[in-house]
Amino acid sequence: MTKKQTGKGMIALKICVWLVLLAAAVVVFVFEDALFGTDNVFEKFIADYAVTNSTLVWLIHAVGYVIRSFQIIVLCAVIYNVVVFVLLKCFSKNNRAITILKLLASFFKYLLAIVALLLVLSVWGVDTATLLASAGILALVVGLGAQSLIADIIAGIFIVFDGSYKVGDIIVIDGWRGTVTEIGIRTTKIIDAGGNIKIVNNSSIVTVINQTKELSLAKCTMCISYGESLEHVEVIISENLDKIREKIPAITDGPYYKGVTALSASSVDLLFVANCKEDDIYQVQRDMNRQFKLLFDKNGITIPFPQVVVNQPDESNFKATNYTASLAEDFVEEQKQASSGMEEDNQN
């Protein structure tokens, strides 16, 4: 069974579970009078069997309390899921709208949880009116003891409305790179390429690198032998950059030849760069590596590899003419101008 089929199976199972729970809550509602009326089944049972033990009487009543609590919790959960589903289907036009909706959904979830808690406490005989009347004192205590929670909530609101990042953006937090899946009222969730999820408290997010707002820089370093004619290689590159661009449609600008980036121990390193979406950056880099390798192989350009040289290496038989050297110089200058501002240091 594939991962996609497994995911569909889990969704179907969750839907079935929710339908069963909702059906049970509806049944409780249908038999409201029989279960919770003045002459309910629990009172009848106590009267019919003349139960006098106070503990046993409380346990019999507790069965009704549990049923009512179950009904409240299920109905609140169903209301939450239905409202969130409708909002996301009707108003999720773009990533920013989805981000705001998920923040509101997170707030709505906590609100419904508080309402459900108060209703359940009321069922079990707690005087919720008195509890709410003392909310001022409780708020003071919570405010002193939950400062980090308040900071998370405020930070989450500012994150959403400042637009620092939104759902679907690729960001880096504390060296962790991933896609934002949810911005909640307390936390931000990001998932990396391996499917690992990082959950970060909003207030602890100090520095964020948003790699989605602008195009990202993909780079490729190709090495040639010192025995190769650099001008000859540059002319071949100039004649094939457009073809390589056609073979990598994910490239939005480029590729460009930046020049000699290093004179290594056994090779001359040439740097190529291209702009693309952050989602595509790794695949673009792999595609560039492949295309330039094929280009070099096709034209007999040697790509060196670590080896022990025990003889005099062969020199290239090709010697650049003045015309070839002129073409190479023009090409290098043209590439410098075209790729101005695209520096590899921009890539993290």
Secondary structure as UniProt FT lines:
FT   HELIX           3..30
FT   HELIX           32..36
FT   TURN            38..39
FT   HELIX           41..48
FT   TURN            49..50
FT   HELIX           54..91
FT   HELIX           95..123
FT   TURN            124..125
FT   HELIX           128..133
FT   HELIX           135..145
FT   HELIX           147..162
FT   TURN            167..168
FT   STRAND          170..173
FT   TURN            174..175
FT   STRAND          176..183
FT   STRAND          187..191
FT   TURN            193..194
FT   STRAND          197..201
FT   HELIX           202..204
FT   STRAND          208..210
FT   STRAND          216..224
FT   TURN            226..227
FT   HELIX           230..247
FT   TURN            249..250
FT   STRAND          251..263
FT   STRAND          268..276
FT   HELIX           278..280
FT   HELIX           281..298
FT   TURN            299..300
FT   HELIX           322..338
FT   TURN            339..341
FT   HELIX           344..346
//
